[in-house]
């Protein structure tokens, strides 16, 4: 089992790992991430889609865009919830 906040070996750039490492580095981001994961699907997707559009306009790092996009997907949210539980 993958331990929360620890990237899978050799896969530090996976979207889930990017989010986990950011949550570990910044506790306020970790709390914000948990709050996003608690939102109802439609509300969460609308919020994430708006954030993604802003990130694309600002030409954000593609890896960060991919990580945030994970939060618009129900399967991605389920995986993040699983990883953040301890």
Secondary structure, 3 states (H helix, E strand, C coil): CCCCCCCCCCCCCCHHHHHHHHHHHCHHHHHHHHHHHHCCHHHHHHHHHHHHHHHHHCCCCHHHHHHHHHHHCHHHHHHHHHHHCC
